[in-house]
Amino acid sequence: MNARVRRRIGNAPAAQRALPLRRCQRHVALRAGRPDEKVEGLPTGDAIAGAIADNRRTADAAMRQHRIQRPLCGGKDVASRPPARIRKIAPRAARPSILDILVHALLLRSAPDGTSTAVTDHPASPPDIFDRARRALRRDRAAAIAGDFLGQTMAEQLVERLDDVSRSFGSALVIGAGHAALAAALEQRGIDPLVIEPGPARAADAGATMADEDRLPIERESVDLILWPGGLDSVNDVPGALLRCRLALRPDGLLLGSFIGDGSYPGVRSAFSMAEAGRPAARFHPQISLAAMGDLLQRVGFALPVVDVERQSLGYAGLDGAIRDLRAAAMSNSLAGPVHPLRRAAWQQARQHFADAAGPDGRTVEQVRIVHFSGWAPHPDQPHPARRGSATASLADALRRGGGSGKPVDEAGG
């Protein structure tokens, strides 16, 4: 309840102040099928404040989901614009009014223990941003394209990071089929992994289980290692997929993954943006930022999360080569909704814009950011950060004993 509402209610006579609460009582009785029965007791200030706080947390979660999954709209990245207020993103029906919040508090107070009577029905999972059938088709088509440079690079880098881990693993889950480097590395360790693949044809060729990443058909605490080389950024429910991975890991199990992060292929995005300036359409793969990935790993309960990025520069003789690499990595458009065919004139303009950015050697350099992430399933034997305020030594004293100016760094102006 904002300040204006409190001020208006506070200045009103007592009879008028009681009127909204009486309406709430009447509304609850009608919903319960007891029009003649009076509901005793009104919600306290703490109950109303808690309901309003829950409503704000729901709005904040919707904003975070909007920022994590960032489709390209009109050739411009939505995340590059100033953040919009949540009431402009969520539909009006999804935002309960003050009356709904008060009624919700009354219903929770009068409902039996262990039951919940929500005022508005919210879906159990967010709506699909990507078309699942279209995404599976893109992955099947990618398997038929020889030379998946991006997928091979991510798989090889995951193997290098796995070699740095001294812990041994007895079982593994690989999300995504067709990565020879991962298969060879696991075979050397004597592990026969379970492979999950969303594309039906690709899954059949590799002998994998067909399933979406946010709907993993795997038991809880059943594997020690999960490897995910690419594809996280095109999952509909990213937090849900990461949470399922954590639940599938045994205690002290490891998740290692990578994907093409935000800021990749700026030349291709710019070329299409300029070619379709008068008729913009969403054509590019949404991307996840480094900061958002680290926040997600912490929120779903991974211990010791680590996120870093490796940058690569790729030179292309033309736009066709860049598009081929994107298709081979299954990174072409799989957004839900109608497909807008690209006009021949717009395609020629995009090719020209891409060629105009070429260097003296006639090749256009594209930047690719490969984001790597890792996290461990919680275990009591894992290292934990010290409790705040538990330090027994002073940093200022240590700096003074080290010589020099005899002052802490901040006091010395360093």
N, C-alpha and C positions, 0 to 999 in steps of 0.2 A: 504494500500500500504506500503510495508516494506521499510527499509532503502536502501536495494540494488536496488530496483526498482526506488526509488527517486533519488539515486545517478546516476544511468545510464541515466535516463531521463534528469536530470539536466546538465550532461556533454555533451549531444547530441546537435547537431545544432538545430536551431529553426525549420527548415523544418521537421527534424526527430521527434522533440518533438510534433509537431502538427499532425503527421501522425496517431497515435493511436486514437486521438479524431475525426479525419475525418472518420476513419473506424467506430467509434461508431455512428456518424451521419448517415453514409450510412446504417449501420445495422438497425438503428431505422426506417429509411425511407422504407427499404425493408420489415420490419415486419409490418409496417402500410399499405403496399400495394401502396406506393407512391414512386417508384424508382427514379423519376425525381425531387422530391421535396426535398429541403434542409431544415433540421430541424435547426432552428435558436437557438442560445444560447447553451452554454456548461455548464455542471454542475460545480458549484463552489467547492472550497476545502471543505467547510462545508458540502455540500451535499454528496461528496464522502466519507468524514470521517464518516458521519452519516450512510451511507450504509454499510461501513466496520464494524462499531460498531454493527449494527443490525445483520450482519453476525456472528460476534463473540458471540453475545448474543444467537443466535440460536444454535451455537456450544456448549456454556456453558449449555444451557437447555438440549440438548441431553446428555451431560455428566452427569448432575444431574439425569436425568431419568435412565441412565445406572447404576448409583450408588444406586438409590433407589430400583430398582427391580434387585436383585442380584441372578441370578440363579447359582446353583452349577454346575461347569463344570469340568469334569475330577476328581471329588471327592474333589476339592479344591474350596473354596469360592472365587469368582472373586474379591470381595471387599478386600480380604486379600492380593491381589497382588499389586504391585506398580501401581498407576493409569496410564492408557495408554493415549497417545495423542488422541485427538478426531478424527484426520484424519485416525486413524487405526480402528475406530469403525464405523464411518459413511461411506456409500458408496461414491465413487468418484463423482457420478452424483448429489449427494445432496450438494456438496460444490461448490458454484459459483466461477468462476475465476474472476480475476481483470477486464477483459473485460466485463463479465456479470454484475459486480457491477456498472461499468460506464454506461452500457446500461440501467440498471435498474434505475439509477438516472435520465438519460435522459427521459426515458418513464414516470416516475413519474412527471417530470417537464412539459412534453408536454401533459399529459393526462388531460381530463376535471376534474373539481372538483368533489370529491365524488367517483371517479373510481380508480381502481387499476389494473395495468398490470404487473403481476409478471413474472420474467424471468424464474424461475423454479417452478413447481407445487409441493407443499408439502402437505401431507395428513392432514386432519383436526384433526386426533387423531393418537397417536403412534400405530404402528402395535401390534397385539395381541401377548403377551408373553405366555399367557395361552390359551389352547384350551377350548372354552366356553362349548361345548358339553361334553367334557371329565370332565371338572370341575363340571358340573351339575350332571353327573353320579356318581362322587365321593361323592357328597353330598347326593345323594339318597342312595348310599350304606352305608354311615355313619349312616343314620337314622335307618337302619336295624340292626346295631350293638348295643347291649345293653351295657350301662355303658360308656357314653361319659364323662370321668373324666375331661378332659381339658375344654370342653365346659361348663360343669356344674360349674367348678371352676370359669371360667371367668364370667358367668352369676351371680353367688352369689356375687362375688366381685363388680360387677357393681351395684347390689342392695344395697350393703353397702355404696357405694359412692353416690348413689342417695338419700339414707336416710340422708346423711350429708347436702343436699341442702335444704334450708328453703323455696325456691320458690315453688309455686304450678303450676302445668301444667294441661292444659285442654285437650290436644290431644298429641298423641305420635305416632312415627314410630319405629318399631322394624325391624332391618335388620337381617334376619336369623330366621328360624322357629325351634320349638322344644325345647325351653328353658322354662321349667316349673317355675323356680324361677322368671324370669322376668314377666311372665304372672300373677303370683300370686301377685307380688308387684304392678303391674299396676292395677290389679283388686281391691286391697285394696284402691287405690287412686281414684277409680271410673272412670278409663280411659279404653276405649275400643280401643286398638291400631290397626293401620294398619300394617300388617306384609308383608314384601317383602322377597321372597325366590327364589334363582336361580334354585334349583333342582325341576323339575316338579312333581315327585312323592311326595317329601317331602312337596311341596307347596299344593298339593291336599289333603294330609292327615291332614294338619293343617288349611286348609281353607284360605291360604295366597295367595297373588298375586305373580305370577311367573315373575321375572325380574332380570336382572343383576344389581349389585350395582352401576356400572358406567353408567347405563341407567335407572335411577329411574323414574318411571311413576307417578310423583307427582307434584302438582302445587307449584308455588313459594309462600313462606310465608304462608304455610298451616298447619304447626304443631309447637308445642311448645317444643317438646322433641324428640330426636333421640337416640336410644340405639342400639349399634352395638357390640354384643359379639362374636368376632372372625370372620375371613374371609377377613379382609382388605388386608392382605399380599398376597393374591392370586387374587387380582383384577387387570385387565389389565391396566386400567387408574386410578392409585391411586390419583393423583392430581384432575382429573376430578370428581371422586367419592366424594371426600371431598368437592369440590366446589359445587356440586349438593346438598349435605347435607346442606351446609351453605345457599344456596338459598331457600331450602325447609323450613328452620326455620323462624319463625316470629322474629321480633326484640326482643332481649333479650332471645331467645330460646337457649337451651342447647344441645350439642352433647356429649354423653358419649360412649366410646368404648374401646375395648381391643383386643389384638391379641398376638400370640406367636412370640416373638421378636428374633433378631439375637443372636447367641450364644447358642441357645437351642438345646438339644439332641446332644452334641458333640460326645458322644460315638458311637451313631448309624452312624453318618456321617463318623467318623474315621474307623469304622468296614467295611463299604462298600468301602471306599476309598482304604483301604489296600487289600480287597478281589478282587477288580477290577483294580489293579495297571496297568496291561497290557492292559486292555480294558475298559477305563473309560467311564461312561455314566452319564448324568444328571438325577438323581433319586429323589432329595430332594426338598422340598418346599422352594422357595426363601423367604428370611426374610428381614425385615426392621429394621434399627437401631433406637435407641432412639433419637439421634441427628437429623436424617433425618425426623423423624415424627414431631418433634417440628418445624423444618424449614417448613415443608409442611403446618401445621396448620396456621402459620403466613402468608405464601405466598398466601393462598386461602382466607384470610380475616377474620379469626376467631379472636375475641377479647378474652383477658385473657386466652391464651392457656396454658395448663398444661400437661406435659408428665412425667410419672414416671414408674418404673419397680418394680415388685415383683418377687423375686427369690424363687424357690421351688426345693427341691431335691427329686427325685423319685427313689426308688430302684426296680430293675427288676431282676427276676430270670433268664431271658434269653432274647435274641433278639426278640423272638416271641411276648412277652408281650409289648415291646416298639412299635413294628410295629402295634400291635392291637390298642393301644391308638392313634397312629398317624392316622390310618384309621378311627377310630371312630370320630376323630375331623376333618375329610375330609382334612387332610394335606398330603396325599400321592401325588404322581407325577401327575400333571395335566398340565405340560408344553406342548406347541404346538410343533408339529413335530412328527416324528416316535417314536414308543415305542420300546425300546430295552429290550427284555425279559431277565431276570436274569437266568444265567445258574445254574444248580443244584450244581455244584462244587463251584461256587462263593458264593452261598447262604450258603453252609456249612462252607466255610472259614470265611464269615462274622459272622456267629454264633459263631465260635471258637474265633475270634478276640474280639467279644463282651464279651464272657465268660472269656477271659484272663484278662480283666480289673476288674473283680469282687473282692470284698473285702473278709475279713475273713469269713463273714457270707454267702458267695456264691452269693451275689446280686451285680449287677453293678449299681452304683449310677449315674443317669443322672440329669443334671441341666436344668431347664426350666425357661425362663425369660418371664413373662407375662407383656407386655407393656400396660399401661392404658393411655388414652388420653382424653382430654376434651377441649371444646372451646365453646364460646358464640357468638351468632349472634350479631353484633354491635348494640348498643342502646345509645342514648345521655346521659342517666342517669347512665351509667356504669362508674366506676372509671377510670381515665386516668392518665398516668405518668406525673409528673411535667415537664415543659419545661426546657430544659438543660440550666443551668446558672441562674435559677430563685431562687436558695437557698438564704436565708437571714441570716443564721447562719453558723459559721465556725466550721468544725469538729475539727480542731486543738484547738480552744478555748474551745470547750466542753470537750476535753480530758484533757486539762490543769486544768479546774475547777474540774475535777473528782479526782485530787490528783495524787499520784504515782510519777513517774519520772518527770512529768511536760512536757513531750515531746510527740508528736504523736507516734503512734505505730511503723511506719516505721523508724522514727528517733531513737527510742529507741532500734531498732534491734529486735522487737518482731514480 
